[in-house]
Amino acid sequence: MIDSSIIHYYDEIASSYNSRLEKDARNCHVRNYVRQYVLELKNVQRVMDFGGGTGLDLPWLIENDFDIVFCEPSTKMSAIARQLVSDRFPNASITFEIGASADFSKWCKSPDNQVDVILSNFSALNSIANIGLAFKQLGLRLTHRGHLITVLTHFPQSTTSWDKSRSCMAKQQVSTVSIGSRSMKVYYYQKKHLVEIAKTYFDLAYYQALTPYGFHFYHWIKR
Ligand SMILES: C[S@@+](CC[C@H](N)C(=O)[O-])C[C@H]1O[C@@H](n2cnc3c(N)ncnc32)[C@H](O)[C@@H]1O
């Protein structure tokens, strides 16, 4: 089950989400980096935008003729994405997995619902407490040797040496973010812990710290 605080938080932020991102030009660089990387992958037909939000990756996915699965639990975020599609790309081929059908914990393996790439851009995985289950379930939706692209925020570097050693040991750190009366938990990981957690299902093919931008890029390949 998706934690309802996440859905309430993103429902609350939905109408201001795009303008908040646009305020910081660095976000544009990150999105361009991810787009360029995905477009260089070979033999890709079906792409899932996991935690697709307001659909900011949809224009380039549609323009490059991918068959798209758009997965988003917040109905207000996804409503903005749907509006974008009907306004600008009325003939696009998109399957929307919205609300309860975005709940990855309920997914089953089926050749009919598999995709070649899952893109999880701008920290969608940072909202997920059980990241091990997420890797397992995302793996079910991927074709053989399919690609999982994740862009995550790591937990902030600690300042004191005591904090540093504690941070290095902790597999997960949690903080709370709030908007208005809504708040949700954010889960942070370090690269070595993600590799350890994912290893039953994925190999790490490429990693890049997008340091000045505050994000970390991971390309995983399904085992
Ligand atoms: C920061 S937004 C990123 C939106 C979009 N990917 C982008 O690049 O702008 C994170 C998104 O992840 C979604 N999300 C959070 N938990 C999720 C889950 N368990 N499954 C799928 N999506 C989730 C949120 O609803 C939110 O829309």
Ligand as a Chemical Component Dictionary entry (heavy atoms), coordinates in Angstrom:
data_LIG
# 
_chem_comp.id                   LIG 
_chem_comp.type                 NON-POLYMER 
_chem_comp.pdbx_formal_charge   0 
_chem_comp.three_letter_code    LIG 
# 
loop_
_chem_comp_atom.comp_id 
_chem_comp_atom.atom_id 
_chem_comp_atom.alt_atom_id 
_chem_comp_atom.type_symbol 
_chem_comp_atom.charge 
_chem_comp_atom.model_Cartn_x 
_chem_comp_atom.model_Cartn_y 
_chem_comp_atom.model_Cartn_z 
_chem_comp_atom.pdbx_ordinal 
LIG C1  C1  C 0  9.622  14.748 -6.961  1  
LIG S1  S1  S 1  8.332  14.027 -7.863  2  
LIG C2  C2  C 0  9.107  13.660 -9.419  3  
LIG C3  C3  C 0  8.134  13.729 -10.564 4  
LIG C4  C4  C 0  8.725  13.475 -11.949 5  
LIG N1  N1  N 0  9.367  12.179 -12.035 6  
LIG C5  C5  C 0  9.693  14.553 -12.356 7  
LIG O1  O1  O 0  10.760 14.211 -12.869 8  
LIG O2  O2  O -1 9.373  15.748 -12.234 9  
LIG C6  C6  C 0  8.224  12.407 -7.162  10 
LIG C7  C7  C 0  7.008  11.651 -7.654  11 
LIG O3  O3  O 0  7.093  10.301 -7.195  12 
LIG C8  C8  C 0  5.793  9.865  -6.901  13 
LIG N2  N2  N 0  5.840  8.741  -5.973  14 
LIG C9  C9  C 0  6.028  8.765  -4.650  15 
LIG N3  N3  N 0  5.928  7.539  -4.124  16 
LIG C10 C10 C 0  5.673  6.708  -5.159  17 
LIG C11 C11 C 0  5.450  5.303  -5.271  18 
LIG N4  N4  N 0  5.455  4.497  -4.197  19 
LIG N5  N5  N 0  5.202  4.791  -6.480  20 
LIG C12 C12 C 0  5.187  5.592  -7.584  21 
LIG N6  N6  N 0  5.388  6.913  -7.543  22 
LIG C13 C13 C 0  5.632  7.472  -6.348  23 
LIG C14 C14 C 0  5.137  11.091 -6.275  24 
LIG O4  O4  O 0  3.719  11.006 -6.272  25 
LIG C15 C15 C 0  5.694  12.210 -7.133  26 
LIG O5  O5  O 0  4.851  12.539 -8.201  27 
# 
loop_
_chem_comp_bond.comp_id 
_chem_comp_bond.atom_id_1 
_chem_comp_bond.atom_id_2 
_chem_comp_bond.value_order 
_chem_comp_bond.pdbx_ordinal 
LIG C1  S1  SING 1  
LIG S1  C2  SING 2  
LIG S1  C6  SING 3  
LIG C2  C3  SING 4  
LIG C3  C4  SING 5  
LIG C4  N1  SING 6  
LIG C4  C5  SING 7  
LIG C5  O1  DOUB 8  
LIG C5  O2  SING 9  
LIG C6  C7  SING 10 
LIG C7  O3  SING 11 
LIG C7  C15 SING 12 
LIG O3  C8  SING 13 
LIG C8  N2  SING 14 
LIG C8  C14 SING 15 
LIG N2  C9  SING 16 
LIG N2  C13 SING 17 
LIG C9  N3  DOUB 18 
LIG N3  C10 SING 19 
LIG C10 C11 SING 20 
LIG C10 C13 DOUB 21 
LIG C11 N4  SING 22 
LIG C11 N5  DOUB 23 
LIG N5  C12 SING 24 
LIG C12 N6  DOUB 25 
LIG N6  C13 SING 26 
LIG C14 O4  SING 27 
LIG C14 C15 SING 28 
LIG C15 O5  SING 29 
# 
